Amino acid sequence: MSSGKTIVWFRRDLRIEDNPALAAAARDGSVFPVYIWCPEEEGQFYPGRVSRWWLKQSLAHLEQSLKSLGAELVMIKTQSTLSALLDCIKATEATKVVVNCLYDPVSLVRDHSIEEKLAEVGISVQSYNGDLLYEPWEIYDDEGRAFSTFDAYWDKCLNMQMEPVSLLPPWRLMPAAVTGTVERCTIEGLGLENELEKSSNALLGRGCSPGWSNADKALTEFVEQNLFDYSKSRFKVGASSTSLLSPYLHFGEISVRKVFRCVRMKQILWRREWKSQGEESVNLFLKAIGLREYSRYLCFNYPFTHERSLLSNMKYFPWNADANHFKVWRQGRTGYPLVDAGMRELWATGWIHNRIRVIVSSFAVKFLLLPWKWGMKYFWDTLLDADLECDILGWQYISGSLPDGQELEQLDCPQIQGSKFDPEGEYVRQWLPELARMPIEWIHHPWDAPLTVLKAAGVELGLNYPKPIIDIDKAREHLREAIFKMWEMEAAAKSATSDQMNEDVFDNSDSIKTSAILKVIPKEKSSCLTYSSNDQRVPSFQNCNNGLLPRKRPLPVDEEKLHMDKPNKQNKEAGTSGREDLCSTAESSASKRQKSTSSTSTSIISFAVPQYCSSSDGRPFQDHESSNLNLTWHEKIDLEQTSNKNG
């Protein structure tokens, strides 16, 4: 063991087991564990109430664990992460900082800037993979290009070799001597919850147990009790049929490597015992793990995906930025019971089943034509397991914005979905007590029930339960019209210019250079904190005033021109046109470096979904940022809608 001093910068890796950064620091000498909370740098992705509650409990758990090993977790609240790190380095005379990688676009920009500044003062930053099975730059096709469809990506992952063992927790940590002063604070001093939130948060503790040791218990319970039946029970929306590991994975309280190996061992055992159901369950669960991996892969290679679609032609889609519809959807008053039950559960608990997430998000973008970015941001604000990369993948998939995403034309009827995933109506009755007495045959479509049935159940449509916000047939017609407009506008834009890659149509991704060829970082190992600022450029969300800009239905294009993997057969027709506009982070380095002298410095965006966007009647929603600083972004939209009516 050397005698060096190392700053261990904890972020979303709040565990001591299988923590590469902590293990490396412990081997090298004394350690100074630190968690830095900088609300200003979170920008529009400041965590929601329930997510901050989980973070607070997890930090308390980590603090006790580190103390038992001989080191103290120093918690700092600051306005600059870089300044806090420099203070820690000065106080301890540390020579390096170790950190586990993050892959969301905001963190990539921030981390690159911090590494550059620390390098200027002679401090090295060593980064490790503590969040994924494989780093994004380790996965590429046979020609060295980034994947853009999940199946091809995951098939490649499953055929790669994985590190054989997980890292055990250190037996003992040697605390670094502190010769200077560091402005530390207590967990309460971080301000992760205010007094008004504590009463609501108290209810969360009854059903949730944050902390890395509790994550191990949750994994063991799922593998031993629920994994075998996962293939049959995973769609039961009213039961604990899933692993419930997502918040633990988001905050890094358990490593994905440990989850993967534990589940794989069960698969080997069941295969020997000829238990085909168990094998199928493992494959489906590992696919869910793979989707989480793929979400980071997409965000790394396409860092603009938090604010624009991966398929460029979606910029023509005429989203209906209707604040009133958005409010009705959030509050669970759409008149479609399964959708309303899901949204009310989300608000009450911060959690909804993955199938319900698909149903409510599909309703928002397909029935109401609401901008998918609004839904993504609302999920970020309200989910207990809010995860930017996963939310981006989910909402882009639902809105038809991915090469292998759901068909844009596909409109799933909530009534049929309810009969399929909540056949007895138990889930709806739990979250919509006003429908508790409705018979099974009518509970998912009360608007069709005879008046005698409604009266017996105590339901008065339009009074104690809303009528449907939009008729299914009318929603289908509106969606079809929007798609036609999209085709027309894309065709018009292409015919108006000889250069199809430079249509005279506003797009918030103008700063991102596009290329048909998707390359990746060279095969040699690379730190996730060592890229050009242009590589990690996060474009500003300036305007979503595209209410009259639809796109054309994707058409097949030349595969050699795209240099991309082939889409799935069922997705071949939808999602191939526009793929030439995909631009990978890894590819951008070489082409942009020559122009770097004239490029502006990269900055973190300040987007608050959205700050300027036309309403359905053409009037803009103004962001009352200056006079309503304590309002959430969706409350500001509601306030503007009221102002427009009064005006």
ABEGO torsion letter per residue (X at the ends): XBABBBBBBBBBBBBABGBAAAAAAAAAEBBBBBBBBBAAAAEAABBBAAAAAAAAAAAAAAAAAAAAAGBBBBBBBBABAAAAAAAAAAAAGBABBBBBBBABAAAAAAAAAAAAAAAAAGBBBBBBBAABABBAAABBBAAGBBBABAAAAAAAAAABBBBABBBBBBABBBBBBBABBBBBBBAAAAGABBAAAAAAAAAAAAABBBEAAAAAAAAAAAAAAAAAAAAAAAABAABBABAGAAAAAAAGABBAAAAAAAAAAAAAAAAAAGBAAAAAAAAAAAAAAAAAAAAAAAAAABAAAAABBABAAAAABBBBBBAAAAAAAAAGAAGBAAAAAAAAAAAAAGBBBAAAAAAAAAAAAAAAGBBAAAAAAAAAAABAABBAAAAAAAAAAAAGABAABBBAABBBBAAAAAAAABAAGAAAAAABAAAAABBAAAAABAAABBAAAAAAAGBBBGAABBBBABBAAAAAAAAAAAAAAAAAAAAAAAAABABAABBBBBBAAAABBBBABBBBBBABBBBAABBBAAAABBBBBABABAAABBBBBBBBBBAAAAGBBBBBAAAAABGABGAAABBBAAAAAAAAAAAAAABBBBBBBABBOBABBBBAAGBBBBBBAAABAABBAAAAAAAAAAAAAAX
